[in-house]
Amino acid sequence: MVLIQRLSALRMLEGQDMVEHLDRFREGANQVQSISSGSKRLKQTTLVTLLSLGLPELYEPIIMALQSRTDNPTFDMFTGRLLQEAARRQVVKV
């Protein structure tokens, strides 16, 4: 329970590196998954939801786009999209 609370409390600050944030999130998720078994493991949709709750407001359009999909996005798909957006934002800054 403590690990899930830590995972759900993880927040990315605006300007923080997305790769670092995702690494910390994955580390926490892996800790939860390693002590969980079978039906107690976190589902992909739960991981996507927890990750999306900790993102800055500027990622809201991506979150809304994923929510409007008819299928449930996988964690890997969501993180890939976040990395693409973070890279795009870096290019725009330069």
DRENMARLUM-75765 format. One record per residue (C-alpha): residue number from 0; residue in one letter; x, y, z. Coordinates in pm, 1 decimal, always signed. Layout:
<site><banu>NUM</banu><keza>A</keza><X>X</X><Y>Y</Y><Z>Z</Z></site>
...
END
This chain:
<site><banu>0</banu><keza>M</keza><X>+0.0</X><Y>+0.0</Y><Z>+0.0</Z></site>
<site><banu>1</banu><keza>V</keza><X>+284.2</X><Y>+240.0</Y><Z>+82.1</Z></site>
<site><banu>2</banu><keza>L</keza><X>+446.3</X><Y>+181.7</Y><Z>-257.4</Z></site>
<site><banu>3</banu><keza>I</keza><X>+121.5</X><Y>+253.5</Y><Z>-440.6</Z></site>
<site><banu>4</banu><keza>Q</keza><X>+77.7</X><Y>+571.5</Y><Z>-236.4</Z></site>
<site><banu>5</banu><keza>R</keza><X>+428.1</X><Y>+683.0</Y><Z>-331.0</Z></site>
<site><banu>6</banu><keza>L</keza><X>+359.8</X><Y>+604.7</Y><Z>-694.4</Z></site>
<site><banu>7</banu><keza>S</keza><X>+34.3</X><Y>+798.2</Y><Z>-695.7</Z></site>
<site><banu>8</banu><keza>A</keza><X>+200.6</X><Y>+1094.8</Y><Z>-521.6</Z></site>
<site><banu>9</banu><keza>L</keza><X>+482.5</X><Y>+1117.7</Y><Z>-776.9</Z></site>
<site><banu>10</banu><keza>R</keza><X>+456.5</X><Y>+1451.3</Y><Z>-956.3</Z></site>
<site><banu>11</banu><keza>M</keza><X>+651.2</X><Y>+1591.8</Y><Z>-1246.5</Z></site>
<site><banu>12</banu><keza>L</keza><X>+726.4</X><Y>+1959.3</Y><Z>-1215.5</Z></site>
<site><banu>13</banu><keza>E</keza><X>+706.3</X><Y>+2182.0</Y><Z>-1521.1</Z></site>
<site><banu>14</banu><keza>G</keza><X>+1050.2</X><Y>+2195.2</Y><Z>-1680.0</Z></site>
<site><banu>15</banu><keza>Q</keza><X>+1157.6</X><Y>+1865.1</Y><Z>-1525.5</Z></site>
<site><banu>16</banu><keza>D</keza><X>+1312.1</X><Y>+1605.6</Y><Z>-1758.5</Z></site>
<site><banu>17</banu><keza>M</keza><X>+1052.2</X><Y>+1356.4</Y><Z>-1884.4</Z></site>
<site><banu>18</banu><keza>V</keza><X>+1302.9</X><Y>+1070.9</Y><Z>-1906.2</Z></site>
<site><banu>19</banu><keza>E</keza><X>+1396.1</X><Y>+1116.6</Y><Z>-1540.6</Z></site>
<site><banu>20</banu><keza>H</keza><X>+1031.6</X><Y>+1132.8</Y><Z>-1437.1</Z></site>
<site><banu>21</banu><keza>L</keza><X>+944.0</X><Y>+818.1</Y><Z>-1632.4</Z></site>
<site><banu>22</banu><keza>D</keza><X>+1244.9</X><Y>+636.4</Y><Z>-1487.0</Z></site>
<site><banu>23</banu><keza>R</keza><X>+1131.4</X><Y>+719.3</Y><Z>-1133.3</Z></site>
<site><banu>24</banu><keza>F</keza><X>+774.7</X><Y>+616.8</Y><Z>-1216.0</Z></site>
<site><banu>25</banu><keza>R</keza><X>+885.6</X><Y>+288.0</Y><Z>-1373.1</Z></site>
<site><banu>26</banu><keza>E</keza><X>+1106.8</X><Y>+214.7</Y><Z>-1073.6</Z></site>
<site><banu>27</banu><keza>G</keza><X>+811.7</X><Y>+264.2</Y><Z>-839.1</Z></site>
<site><banu>28</banu><keza>A</keza><X>+579.1</X><Y>+60.8</Y><Z>-1060.9</Z></site>
<site><banu>29</banu><keza>N</keza><X>+833.9</X><Y>-221.3</Y><Z>-1080.4</Z></site>
<site><banu>30</banu><keza>Q</keza><X>+859.4</X><Y>-225.4</Y><Z>-700.9</Z></site>
<site><banu>31</banu><keza>V</keza><X>+482.0</X><Y>-257.6</Y><Z>-672.3</Z></site>
<site><banu>32</banu><keza>Q</keza><X>+468.8</X><Y>-527.1</Y><Z>-939.3</Z></site>
<site><banu>33</banu><keza>S</keza><X>+753.0</X><Y>-726.2</Y><Z>-783.4</Z></site>
<site><banu>34</banu><keza>I</keza><X>+566.4</X><Y>-773.9</Y><Z>-455.5</Z></site>
<site><banu>35</banu><keza>S</keza><X>+225.3</X><Y>-826.1</Y><Z>-618.7</Z></site>
<site><banu>36</banu><keza>S</keza><X>+98.8</X><Y>-1146.6</Y><Z>-769.0</Z></site>
<site><banu>37</banu><keza>G</keza><X>-170.8</X><Y>-1234.8</Y><Z>-1020.0</Z></site>
<site><banu>38</banu><keza>S</keza><X>-480.8</X><Y>-1018.9</Y><Z>-988.3</Z></site>
<site><banu>39</banu><keza>K</keza><X>-305.6</X><Y>-790.7</Y><Z>-736.9</Z></site>
<site><banu>40</banu><keza>R</keza><X>-65.6</X><Y>-658.1</Y><Z>-1002.8</Z></site>
<site><banu>41</banu><keza>L</keza><X>-137.2</X><Y>-310.8</Y><Z>-1136.2</Z></site>
<site><banu>42</banu><keza>K</keza><X>-315.0</X><Y>-313.8</Y><Z>-1470.9</Z></site>
<site><banu>43</banu><keza>Q</keza><X>-190.7</X><Y>-115.5</Y><Z>-1771.3</Z></site>
<site><banu>44</banu><keza>T</keza><X>-483.9</X><Y>+122.9</Y><Z>-1742.5</Z></site>
<site><banu>45</banu><keza>T</keza><X>-405.7</X><Y>+186.5</Y><Z>-1375.7</Z></site>
<site><banu>46</banu><keza>L</keza><X>-42.5</X><Y>+264.2</Y><Z>-1457.0</Z></site>
<site><banu>47</banu><keza>V</keza><X>-147.7</X><Y>+502.7</Y><Z>-1734.3</Z></site>
<site><banu>48</banu><keza>T</keza><X>-394.7</X><Y>+672.4</Y><Z>-1499.6</Z></site>
<site><banu>49</banu><keza>L</keza><X>-142.6</X><Y>+710.2</Y><Z>-1216.3</Z></site>
<site><banu>50</banu><keza>L</keza><X>+120.3</X><Y>+846.1</Y><Z>-1453.3</Z></site>
<site><banu>51</banu><keza>S</keza><X>-120.9</X><Y>+1092.4</Y><Z>-1612.5</Z></site>
<site><banu>52</banu><keza>L</keza><X>-227.5</X><Y>+1228.0</Y><Z>-1273.5</Z></site>
<site><banu>53</banu><keza>G</keza><X>+129.3</X><Y>+1330.3</Y><Z>-1196.3</Z></site>
<site><banu>54</banu><keza>L</keza><X>+195.7</X><Y>+1525.0</Y><Z>-1516.1</Z></site>
<site><banu>55</banu><keza>P</keza><X>+204.1</X><Y>+1904.0</Y><Z>-1545.7</Z></site>
<site><banu>56</banu><keza>E</keza><X>-95.3</X><Y>+2077.3</Y><Z>-1699.4</Z></site>
<site><banu>57</banu><keza>L</keza><X>+84.3</X><Y>+2135.5</Y><Z>-2029.3</Z></site>
<site><banu>58</banu><keza>Y</keza><X>+47.8</X><Y>+1761.8</Y><Z>-2103.7</Z></site>
<site><banu>59</banu><keza>E</keza><X>-330.8</X><Y>+1781.4</Y><Z>-2068.6</Z></site>
<site><banu>60</banu><keza>P</keza><X>-392.6</X><Y>+1773.1</Y><Z>-2448.8</Z></site>
<site><banu>61</banu><keza>I</keza><X>-209.1</X><Y>+1439.2</Y><Z>-2475.9</Z></site>
<site><banu>62</banu><keza>I</keza><X>-401.5</X><Y>+1297.4</Y><Z>-2183.5</Z></site>
<site><banu>63</banu><keza>M</keza><X>-731.6</X><Y>+1410.9</Y><Z>-2333.7</Z></site>
<site><banu>64</banu><keza>A</keza><X>-641.2</X><Y>+1262.0</Y><Z>-2672.2</Z></site>
<site><banu>65</banu><keza>L</keza><X>-562.4</X><Y>+927.8</Y><Z>-2513.9</Z></site>
<site><banu>66</banu><keza>Q</keza><X>-882.6</X><Y>+934.5</Y><Z>-2311.0</Z></site>
<site><banu>67</banu><keza>S</keza><X>-1085.3</X><Y>+985.2</Y><Z>-2626.8</Z></site>
<site><banu>68</banu><keza>R</keza><X>-947.9</X><Y>+666.4</Y><Z>-2785.2</Z></site>
<site><banu>69</banu><keza>T</keza><X>-1183.3</X><Y>+371.7</Y><Z>-2812.7</Z></site>
<site><banu>70</banu><keza>D</keza><X>-913.1</X><Y>+129.8</Y><Z>-2699.7</Z></site>
<site><banu>71</banu><keza>N</keza><X>-721.1</X><Y>+147.7</Y><Z>-2373.6</Z></site>
<site><banu>72</banu><keza>P</keza><X>-370.4</X><Y>+283.4</Y><Z>-2426.6</Z></site>
<site><banu>73</banu><keza>T</keza><X>-90.5</X><Y>+65.8</Y><Z>-2298.4</Z></site>
<site><banu>74</banu><keza>F</keza><X>+166.3</X><Y>+202.8</Y><Z>-2059.0</Z></site>
<site><banu>75</banu><keza>D</keza><X>+439.4</X><Y>+170.3</Y><Z>-2323.7</Z></site>
<site><banu>76</banu><keza>M</keza><X>+230.6</X><Y>+353.3</Y><Z>-2582.8</Z></site>
<site><banu>77</banu><keza>F</keza><X>+156.0</X><Y>+634.5</Y><Z>-2336.9</Z></site>
<site><banu>78</banu><keza>T</keza><X>+517.5</X><Y>+674.8</Y><Z>-2228.4</Z></site>
<site><banu>79</banu><keza>G</keza><X>+629.9</X><Y>+670.9</Y><Z>-2592.4</Z></site>
<site><banu>80</banu><keza>R</keza><X>+388.1</X><Y>+950.3</Y><Z>-2672.8</Z></site>
<site><banu>81</banu><keza>L</keza><X>+504.8</X><Y>+1149.7</Y><Z>-2370.3</Z></site>
<site><banu>82</banu><keza>L</keza><X>+867.6</X><Y>+1112.5</Y><Z>-2477.1</Z></site>
<site><banu>83</banu><keza>Q</keza><X>+780.6</X><Y>+1229.9</Y><Z>-2829.3</Z></site>
<site><banu>84</banu><keza>E</keza><X>+604.1</X><Y>+1534.9</Y><Z>-2689.6</Z></site>
<site><banu>85</banu><keza>A</keza><X>+891.1</X><Y>+1613.6</Y><Z>-2451.2</Z></site>
<site><banu>86</banu><keza>A</keza><X>+1137.9</X><Y>+1590.9</Y><Z>-2740.9</Z></site>
<site><banu>87</banu><keza>R</keza><X>+915.9</X><Y>+1816.6</Y><Z>-2954.0</Z></site>
<site><banu>88</banu><keza>R</keza><X>+902.9</X><Y>+2072.0</Y><Z>-2673.5</Z></site>
<site><banu>89</banu><keza>Q</keza><X>+1283.1</X><Y>+2065.5</Y><Z>-2646.1</Z></site>
<site><banu>90</banu><keza>V</keza><X>+1318.1</X><Y>+2141.4</Y><Z>-3018.9</Z></site>
<site><banu>91</banu><keza>V</keza><X>+1069.4</X><Y>+2428.1</Y><Z>-2991.4</Z></site>
<site><banu>92</banu><keza>K</keza><X>+1270.1</X><Y>+2578.3</Y><Z>-2702.5</Z></site>
<site><banu>93</banu><keza>V</keza><X>+1591.1</X><Y>+2586.2</Y><Z>-2908.6</Z></site>
END
